[in-house]
Amino acid sequence: MSAQPYFLDRGPIKTATPFTTAQRVQPHSRPIVSYYFPKGVGAFHYGAYHPMKPHRLTLTNALVLGYGLDKKLHNIYDVRKATREELLMYHDADYIDFLSQISPANQHGMAKMVDQFNCGEDSPVWDGLYDFCRMSSGGSLQAARKLCARTTDIAINWAGGLHHAKRGEASGFCYTNDIVLAILELLRYHPRVLYIDIDIHHGDGVEFAFYDSDRVMTVSFHKYTGEFFPGTGKLDDNGVGKGKNFCLNVPLLDGIDNDMYLTIFRAVIGDTVATFAPSAIVLQCGADSLGLDRLGAFNLSIATHGECVNFVRSFNVPLLVLGGGGYTIKNVSRCWTYETSVLAGVQLPHDLPATVYDKFFEEDRWQLHPPLTGTVVNQNTPASLQHVTVSIKNKLRYLQGAPSVAMQEIPPSLTGLRDDEDRTHEEKMEGISTARAGEDRRDRHFAENEFFDGDVDVDMEPEPVKSKGRGGKGKGKEIDIKGKGRAKGKGKEKERDDEDEDNEDEEEKPKKPVSRRGRGRPRGRGGRGGRGGKRRVSGARDDDEDDVGSTSSGGSGAEAVAPPPRRTRGGRMSRGGTSRGGRGGGRVKSAAAVEDESERDGEADKEASDKDTGVGGENMDVD
């Protein structure tokens, strides 16, 4: 039996019990696990000297059955091949048509398209290429749908995990990106999906697909030197737009050992899950991060690789587990077999079962956990890993919590998903939705006495509401503006003499013009300066004419200048006169002076001014 206790939650009956039931995992004794294996997928061949060997999937399935894990798994499924329409959820139509037509027999006649879609040395053309892509993608899509239906808690497809494929080209042995297709399927029912990649190569294809999305967070642990394939995944690559800080990269150097890897993995993933609160997790388990891998450079053991899987499983969130890289196939098959047992909550014996493929494991004496560590010098230091960990934690602090998503059916494509998100954002900007409104959202609340005549004026009142003054201590109720004079008596409102103008005001009730205040020192009981006194500006005569008020001054004899026109919400120009408190002992501006000032407003203002002002005198004080 394996000596290391990889299940911290294993009880006396050797079954795994969920830590919490906050997510969708049901409180059974162990999670429901579904296993997907496309029949015949291991028979495909990339080429004689190509490092990618689909035969590793056959070895893995043989060990799973040899250990009797098929009796511990709840469901084992064959895979329906993905259709062209399903592949078009992410990939370009021209690219899918090319994959369906290309073969070794006709690739020379399609040399231009071979170069266009990057099907060269790393991603060659071989027999059955399109069928292999359909099997790999079909298994991941079916597993994702099973999770969405809530009929399983964990779904496994070791034939998936091809994380380098782009929308319109092949890359790094990958032709169709089954991971992106599965995540798009999960996003139909799950508001947030966390993608974790423990392949030694950066998961650039998945990161690129969701680089500007805040519904998918990608976390990749990989070797990064700037030259190691694919050359992406530095610490500062964090996403753009709405996806800013929703893309996390953990760059590592050669030779990282078990303790260092587990320490940084637990720290980063623990904080990420706590901050992002995913409703589903996709875990890519590339086995080329194991020690002694043909293309790898780490010193990880199978037990450590499996412990990362167990740590993710412990969150009790719906989990999709996929394969990925791995080019020493005898170690890849043992690793994925062991991780199948981890997910199923079963402890395996250290000795491998007898299968028809025993010759692959003869060198290691048919052991489940061969020695794989210590073969590469560890270039990582505690200080360098601490720097990466602190940087990741700081980025998580900028997330401001997990994004809230209105659950609606999304279009069956990545383009449709982004368009839908953009439309939702625009609606929020206009105030249709109250959640997460933009900073430039227009404020539609106006003060009661605010005059506004813009296009977005929503106040449909026919006239402005009168404001209550604060200037006097008397009993006046309606004050246009408060005076600054220090009056000694109580002022009362003067009655207007012109009954015609009173009747006209009652019928039309025009907008009152705003007048400037006088600066003189009042000496008597004038209408302005007294306590609570209220005054009225002689009003507008007609909707088509401007009102011109007379101005008077007192005290020191300084003249008060008529204010410039002011536009009201009704669109009319009004000019209010000003007076200072007192008994009207100040000089009155002559009609000529008023006419000179009104020349700026045109002949119509001049005629109105002559008609209203008449001959100057004591009665010209504004009431």
C-alpha positions in Angstrom: 0.0 0.0 0.0 1.1 3.5 -0.6 2.8 4.8 2.6 1.8 8.5 2.2 -1.6 9.7 3.5 -2.8 11.7 0.5 -6.3 12.0 1.9 -6.5 14.2 4.9 -10.3 13.6 5.1 -10.1 9.8 4.8 -12.1 8.1 7.6 -11.9 4.6 9.1 -13.9 3.2 6.2 -11.4 4.7 3.7 -13.8 6.9 1.9 -13.6 10.6 1.3 -16.1 12.9 2.9 -16.7 16.4 1.5 -15.4 19.2 3.8 -18.4 21.4 3.1 -21.7 21.4 1.2 -21.7 25.0 0.3 -21.1 24.3 -3.4 -23.0 21.9 -5.7 -21.3 18.7 -4.5 -23.9 16.6 -2.6 -23.1 15.3 0.9 -22.6 11.6 -0.1 -19.8 9.5 1.4 -17.7 10.3 -1.7 -18.2 12.4 -4.8 -19.8 10.9 -7.9 -17.0 10.4 -10.5 -17.6 9.9 -14.2 -14.8 8.5 -16.4 -14.6 9.1 -20.2 -12.5 7.0 -22.5 -12.9 7.2 -26.3 -12.5 3.7 -27.7 -9.7 3.5 -30.2 -8.1 6.9 -29.2 -4.8 5.2 -28.4 -4.4 3.8 -31.9 -3.6 7.1 -33.5 0.0 7.9 -34.2 1.6 11.3 -34.8 4.7 9.9 -36.5 7.7 7.6 -35.8 9.8 10.2 -34.1 7.2 12.5 -32.7 7.2 12.8 -28.9 3.4 12.8 -28.6 2.1 9.3 -28.2 -1.6 8.7 -28.0 -0.8 5.1 -26.9 -0.3 6.5 -23.4 -4.1 6.7 -23.1 -4.3 2.9 -23.8 -1.8 2.2 -21.1 -3.7 4.4 -18.6 -7.0 2.7 -19.3 -5.4 -0.7 -18.9 -4.0 0.2 -15.5 -7.4 1.7 -14.4 -9.1 -1.5 -15.3 -6.3 -3.6 -13.9 -6.6 -2.0 -10.5 -10.4 -2.5 -10.6 -11.1 1.2 -10.4 -13.9 0.7 -12.9 -15.8 -0.8 -10.0 -15.1 2.2 -7.8 -16.1 4.7 -10.5 -19.8 5.6 -10.7 -19.9 6.0 -14.4 -17.7 4.9 -17.4 -18.6 6.3 -20.7 -17.6 5.9 -24.3 -17.3 9.2 -26.2 -19.4 10.6 -29.0 -17.3 12.4 -31.4 -17.8 16.2 -31.5 -19.6 17.5 -34.5 -18.5 20.3 -36.8 -21.0 22.7 -35.2 -19.6 21.9 -31.7 -16.0 22.6 -32.8 -17.2 25.9 -34.4 -18.2 27.1 -30.9 -14.6 28.4 -30.7 -12.7 27.5 -33.9 -12.9 29.3 -37.3 -14.9 27.5 -40.0 -12.0 27.7 -42.5 -9.7 26.0 -40.0 -12.1 23.2 -39.2 -12.8 22.6 -42.9 -9.0 22.3 -43.4 -8.7 19.7 -40.6 -11.5 17.7 -42.1 -9.9 17.6 -45.5 -6.2 17.4 -44.9 -4.4 14.0 -45.0 -0.8 12.8 -45.8 -2.0 12.0 -49.3 -3.1 15.5 -50.2 -1.0 17.7 -48.0 1.5 18.6 -50.7 -1.3 20.0 -52.8 -2.5 22.1 -49.8 1.0 23.3 -48.8 -0.1 26.9 -48.6 -3.0 26.0 -46.2 -0.7 23.8 -44.2 1.6 26.8 -43.6 -1.3 29.1 -42.9 -2.7 26.8 -40.2 0.7 26.0 -38.7 0.6 22.3 -39.3 4.3 21.8 -39.6 6.9 19.9 -37.7 5.4 20.2 -34.2 1.8 19.7 -35.3 2.2 17.4 -38.4 -0.5 16.0 -40.7 -1.2 12.3 -40.0 -3.9 9.7 -40.8 -7.0 10.1 -38.6 -6.1 13.6 -37.5 -9.7 15.0 -37.7 -11.2 11.9 -35.9 -8.7 12.2 -33.1 -9.6 15.9 -32.6 -13.3 15.0 -32.6 -12.8 12.3 -30.0 -10.7 14.5 -27.7 -13.1 17.4 -27.9 -16.2 15.2 -27.7 -15.1 13.7 -24.4 -14.5 17.1 -22.8 -17.8 18.4 -24.0 -19.7 15.4 -22.7 -18.0 15.7 -19.4 -18.8 19.4 -19.1 -22.5 18.7 -19.9 -22.6 16.0 -17.3 -21.4 18.5 -14.7 -23.9 21.1 -15.9 -26.7 18.5 -15.5 -25.6 18.0 -11.8 -25.5 14.3 -12.3 -21.8 14.0 -11.4 -19.4 15.8 -9.2 -16.1 15.0 -10.9 -15.6 14.2 -14.6 -12.4 12.8 -16.1 -11.2 12.8 -19.7 -7.5 11.9 -20.0 -7.7 12.2 -23.8 -8.4 16.0 -23.4 -6.3 18.9 -22.1 -4.8 20.0 -25.4 -4.2 23.6 -24.2 -2.0 25.1 -27.0 -4.5 25.1 -29.9 -5.7 28.5 -31.1 -8.9 29.6 -32.7 -7.5 29.3 -36.3 -4.3 27.3 -36.1 -2.6 24.3 -34.5 0.2 24.7 -31.9 2.4 22.5 -29.7 0.9 19.1 -30.8 -2.6 20.5 -30.3 -5.2 21.0 -33.1 -8.5 21.7 -31.4 -8.7 23.2 -27.9 -11.1 20.9 -26.1 -10.5 22.9 -22.9 -12.0 26.1 -24.3 -14.9 24.2 -25.7 -15.6 22.6 -22.3 -15.3 25.9 -20.5 -17.8 27.6 -22.9 -20.2 24.7 -22.2 -19.7 25.2 -18.4 -20.4 29.0 -18.7 -23.9 28.2 -19.9 -24.8 27.2 -16.3 -21.9 28.4 -14.1 -21.2 32.1 -13.6 -17.5 31.6 -12.9 -15.1 29.0 -14.0 -11.5 28.5 -12.6 -8.9 26.9 -15.0 -5.8 25.5 -13.4 -2.9 24.2 -15.5 0.0 22.1 -14.0 1.6 21.2 -17.3 5.2 22.3 -17.5 4.3 24.3 -20.6 2.3 27.5 -20.3 -1.4 27.1 -21.1 -1.3 29.8 -23.7 -4.3 28.7 -25.8 -6.8 28.8 -22.9 -5.3 32.0 -21.5 -5.6 33.7 -24.9 -9.2 32.6 -25.4 -10.4 34.2 -22.1 -7.7 37.0 -21.8 -10.4 39.7 -21.6 -13.1 37.9 -19.7 -13.8 38.2 -15.9 -15.9 35.0 -15.9 -12.9 32.7 -16.4 -9.8 32.9 -14.3 -6.8 31.1 -15.6 -3.9 30.0 -13.4 -0.9 28.3 -15.0 2.2 26.8 -13.2 4.9 26.4 -15.8 8.5 26.7 -16.7 9.3 30.2 -18.0 12.6 31.4 -19.4 11.4 33.4 -22.4 12.8 30.8 -24.7 11.1 27.6 -23.5 8.0 26.8 -25.5 5.6 28.6 -26.0 7.6 31.6 -24.7 4.6 33.1 -22.9 3.3 33.2 -19.4 5.5 35.7 -17.6 4.5 37.0 -14.2 3.2 40.4 -15.5 0.7 38.9 -18.0 -2.5 39.5 -16.2 -5.3 40.0 -18.7 -6.8 43.1 -20.3 -10.1 45.0 -20.1 -12.6 43.2 -18.0 -10.2 40.3 -17.7 -7.5 42.4 -15.9 -6.1 40.4 -13.0 -8.2 37.4 -14.0 -5.2 35.8 -15.6 -2.5 34.5 -13.2 0.9 33.1 -14.3 3.3 31.3 -11.9 6.6 31.2 -13.8 9.1 28.6 -12.4 12.6 27.5 -13.2 14.2 24.2 -13.8 14.4 21.5 -11.1 11.7 22.6 -8.7 11.2 19.9 -6.1 8.1 18.5 -4.4 8.1 20.7 -1.3 8.5 23.9 -3.1 5.9 23.1 -5.7 3.3 22.0 -3.2 3.9 25.1 -1.1 3.4 27.6 -3.9 0.6 25.6 -5.4 -1.4 25.6 -2.2 -0.8 29.2 -1.4 -1.8 30.5 -4.9 -4.8 28.2 -5.5 -6.1 28.6 -1.9 -6.2 32.3 -2.2 -7.6 32.2 -5.8 -10.5 30.0 -4.8 -11.3 32.1 -1.8 -11.3 35.3 -3.8 -12.8 34.3 -7.1 -15.3 31.8 -5.7 -15.6 29.6 -8.8 -18.7 27.6 -9.3 -16.8 25.1 -11.4 -13.1 24.2 -11.8 -11.2 22.8 -14.8 -7.9 21.1 -14.0 -5.4 20.3 -16.7 -3.0 17.6 -15.4 -0.2 17.6 -17.9 2.3 14.9 -16.8 5.3 16.5 -18.4 5.9 18.3 -15.1 7.0 15.0 -13.6 10.7 14.2 -13.2 12.5 12.3 -16.0 10.0 13.5 -18.6 11.3 13.5 -22.2 10.5 17.2 -22.6 10.3 18.3 -19.0 12.7 19.8 -16.5 11.0 19.5 -13.1 11.6 17.1 -10.3 8.1 16.3 -9.3 7.0 12.8 -8.2 3.7 11.1 -9.0 2.6 11.5 -5.4 3.2 15.3 -5.5 1.4 15.6 -8.8 -1.5 13.7 -7.3 -1.5 15.8 -4.2 -2.2 18.9 -6.3 -5.2 17.1 -7.7 -6.4 16.1 -4.3 -6.0 19.7 -3.0 -8.2 21.0 -5.8 -10.7 18.2 -5.2 -10.9 19.2 -1.5 -12.8 22.4 -2.4 -15.8 20.3 -3.3 -16.6 22.3 -6.4 -17.8 20.6 -9.6 -14.5 19.5 -11.2 -13.5 18.6 -14.8 -10.1 16.8 -14.9 -8.3 16.6 -18.2 -5.0 15.2 -19.5 -2.4 17.2 -21.4 1.3 16.9 -22.0 3.5 14.0 -20.9 6.1 12.3 -23.1 7.5 9.5 -21.0 4.4 7.3 -21.5 5.2 4.7 -18.8 5.2 7.5 -16.2 2.2 9.4 -17.7 0.0 6.3 -17.5 1.0 5.6 -13.9 0.4 9.2 -12.9 -3.1 9.5 -14.4 -4.0 6.1 -13.0 -3.0 7.2 -9.5 -4.9 10.5 -9.9 -8.0 8.6 -11.0 -7.8 6.7 -7.7 -7.3 10.0 -5.8 -10.5 11.5 -7.4 -12.4 8.3 -6.7 -11.3 8.2 -3.1 -9.5 4.9 -3.4 -6.1 3.9 -2.1 -4.1 1.8 -4.5 -1.4 -0.8 -3.7 2.2 0.1 -4.7 2.5 -2.8 -7.1 1.1 -2.5 -10.5 -1.5 -5.0 -11.7 -0.6 -7.5 -14.4 -1.6 -6.3 -17.9 -0.7 -7.0 -21.5 1.6 -3.9 -21.3 3.9 -5.1 -18.5 7.0 -4.7 -20.6 6.6 -0.9 -20.4 7.0 -1.0 -16.6 9.5 -3.8 -16.3 12.5 -1.4 -15.8 10.9 0.0 -12.6 9.9 -3.4 -11.3 6.2 -2.7 -11.9 5.9 0.0 -9.2 3.3 2.7 -9.0 5.7 5.3 -7.6 9.1 5.0 -9.2 11.9 7.4 -8.2 11.7 10.5 -10.4 13.2 13.3 -8.4 16.6 14.8 -8.0 17.7 14.5 -11.6 17.7 18.2 -12.4 19.4 21.0 -10.4 16.9 23.1 -8.6 17.3 26.7 -9.8 14.4 28.0 -7.7 15.0 29.7 -4.4 12.7 30.4 -1.5 13.1 34.1 -2.1 12.2 33.8 -5.8 9.1 31.8 -5.0 8.1 34.1 -2.2 8.3 37.0 -4.6 6.0 35.2 -7.1 3.6 34.3 -4.3 3.4 37.9 -2.9 2.9 39.3 -6.4 0.0 36.9 -7.1 -1.6 37.7 -3.7 -1.4 41.4 -4.5 -3.1 40.9 -7.9 -5.9 39.0 -6.2 -6.5 42.0 -4.0 -7.5 44.1 -7.0 -10.3 41.7 -7.9 -12.7 43.4 -5.5 -14.5 40.1 -5.0 -15.9 37.7 -7.5 -17.9 39.2 -10.4 -21.7 38.8 -10.2 -23.3 37.4 -13.3 -26.9 37.3 -14.3 -27.5 33.7 -15.4 -29.0 33.7 -18.9 -28.6 31.4 -21.8 -25.5 32.5 -23.8 -24.9 32.0 -27.6 -23.1 28.8 -28.5 -19.8 30.5 -29.4 -17.1 32.5 -27.8 -17.9 35.5 -30.0 -21.5 35.3 -29.0 -20.4 35.2 -25.3 -18.3 38.3 -25.7 -21.0 40.2 -27.6 -23.5 39.2 -24.9 -21.2 40.5 -22.2 -20.6 43.8 -24.0 -24.4 44.4 -24.5 -24.9 43.7 -20.8 -22.2 46.2 -19.9 -23.8 48.9 -22.1 -27.2 48.3 -20.5 -25.6 48.7 -17.1 -23.9 51.9 -18.2 -27.3 53.4 -19.1 -28.9 52.4 -15.8 -31.1 49.6 -17.1 -29.3 47.3 -14.6 -28.4 48.5 -11.2 -25.5 46.1 -10.7 -22.0 47.4 -11.3 -23.0 50.6 -13.1 -20.2 52.4 -14.8 -18.4 55.4 -13.4 -19.7 57.6 -16.2 -23.3 56.7 -15.6 -25.5 59.8 -16.0 -27.1 61.1 -12.9 -30.8 61.8 -13.5 -31.5 63.5 -10.1 -31.9 67.3 -10.2 -32.6 69.8 -7.4 -36.1 71.1 -7.3 -35.1 74.7 -8.3 -32.5 73.7 -10.8 -33.1 75.2 -14.3 -31.9 72.9 -17.1 -32.7 72.8 -20.8 -30.5 70.0 -22.0 -31.4 67.0 -24.1 -31.6 64.7 -21.1 -33.9 66.9 -19.1 -36.3 64.5 -17.4 -38.1 67.1 -15.2 -41.4 67.6 -17.0 -42.8 70.2 -14.6 -44.3 73.2 -16.5 -42.6 75.7 -14.2 -39.8 75.7 -11.6 -40.7 75.2 -8.0 -40.2 78.2 -5.8 -37.4 77.8 -3.2 -37.6 78.9 0.3 -35.3 81.7 1.3 -33.0 81.6 4.3 -32.0 85.3 4.4 -34.5 87.0 6.7 -36.0 86.2 10.1 -39.4 87.6 9.2 -42.6 86.0 8.0 -42.0 86.2 4.3 -42.6 83.0 2.5 -41.5 83.6 -1.1 -38.1 85.1 -1.7 -36.2 85.0 -4.9 -32.8 85.9 -3.5 -31.7 87.0 0.0 -30.4 90.5 0.7 -27.1 91.2 2.5 -28.2 94.6 4.0 -28.5 95.0 7.8 -32.0 96.3 8.0 -33.6 97.2 11.3 -37.2 96.8 10.7 -39.6 94.2 9.5 -40.3 94.4 5.8 -43.6 93.6 4.1 -44.3 92.9 0.6 -45.5 95.8 -1.5 -48.5 95.4 -3.6 -48.1 95.8 -7.3 -50.0 98.7 -8.8 -50.5 97.5 -12.3 -53.5 95.3 -12.2 -53.1 94.3 -15.9 -49.7 92.8 -15.1 -51.2 91.0 -12.2 -53.9 89.4 -14.3 -51.3 88.6 -17.0 -49.2 86.9 -14.3 -52.1 84.8 -13.1 -52.9 83.6 -16.6 -49.5 82.8 -17.9 -47.4 82.5 -14.7 -44.1 83.2 -16.4 -40.7 82.1 -14.9 -39.3 84.6 -12.5 -36.0 86.1 -13.4 -33.1 85.9 -11.0 -31.8 89.3 -9.9 -28.4 90.2 -8.4 -28.4 91.4 -4.9 -27.5 95.0 -3.8 -24.4 95.7 -1.8 -25.6 99.0 0.0 -26.3 99.4 3.7 -30.0 100.0 4.2 -31.3 102.7 6.6 -34.9 102.0 6.7 -37.6 99.5 6.2 -37.1 98.8 2.6 -38.5 95.8 0.9 -35.1 94.1 0.4 -33.1 94.5 3.5 -35.6 93.9 6.2 -36.2 90.8 8.1 -38.3 88.3 6.2 -39.3 91.0 3.7 -40.1 89.6 0.3 -40.0 91.3 -3.0 -41.0 90.6 -6.4 -39.4 91.5 -9.6 -41.7 93.2 -12.1 -42.5 90.3 -14.2 -42.4 89.2 -17.8 -44.9 90.8 -20.1 -45.0 88.3 -22.9 -43.6 84.9 -23.8 -42.0 86.5 -26.9 -40.5 89.6 -25.0 -37.7 89.9 -22.5 -38.4 91.4 -19.1 -36.3 94.4 -18.2 -36.3 95.5 -14.5 -35.3 98.9 -13.3 -32.4 99.3 -10.9 -32.0 101.7 -8.1 -29.3 102.3 -5.5 -28.9 104.1 -2.3 -26.5 104.7 0.5 -23.3 105.7 -1.0 -24.9 106.5 -4.3 -23.2 103.7 -6.3 -25.1 102.6 -9.3 -26.3 99.0 -9.6 -25.7 97.6 -13.0 -28.4 95.4 -14.6 -27.3 91.8 -14.8 -26.8 90.0 -18.1 -29.6 87.9 -19.5 -30.2 84.5 -17.9 -31.6 81.5 -19.7 -34.4 79.7 -17.9 -35.6 76.2 -18.5 -38.4 77.6 -20.7 -35.8 79.0 -23.1 -36.8 82.7 -22.5 -34.3 85.4 -21.7 -35.1 87.5 -18.6 -33.2 90.4 -17.0 -34.0 91.2 -13.3 -33.4 94.5 -11.7 -31.7 94.9 -8.4 -32.2 97.4 -5.5 -30.7 97.8 -2.1 -32.7 98.2 1.0 -33.8 101.5 2.4 -36.4 104.1 1.4 -35.4 104.4 -2.2 -33.2 107.5 -1.6 -30.7 106.3 -4.2 -30.5 107.6 -7.7 -32.4 105.9 -10.5 -30.6 105.1 -13.7 -31.9 107.1 -16.6 -33.8 105.6 -19.5 -30.9 106.4 -21.8 -28.5 104.4 -19.6 -30.9 101.4 -19.6 -31.3 101.7 -23.4 -27.5 101.8 -23.9 -27.2 98.6 -21.9 -30.1 96.9 -23.7 -28.6 97.6 -27.2 -26.6 94.4 -26.7 -29.8 92.4 -26.7 -31.1 93.8 -30.0 -33.8 96.2 -31.1 -36.5 94.0 -29.5 -35.0 94.4 -26.0 -34.6 98.2 -26.6 -38.2 98.7 -27.4 -39.3 96.5 -24.4 -36.9 98.5 -22.2 -38.4 101.9 -23.3 -41.9 100.7 -22.8 -41.3 99.2 -19.4 -39.1 101.8 -17.8 -40.7 105.1 -19.0 -39.6 108.1 -16.9 -37.3 107.6 -13.9 -38.6 108.4 -10.4 -39.0 107.1 -6.9 -41.6 104.6 -8.1 -38.9 102.8 -10.1 -37.7 100.9 -7.1 -38.2 97.2 -7.5 -40.9 95.9 -5.2 
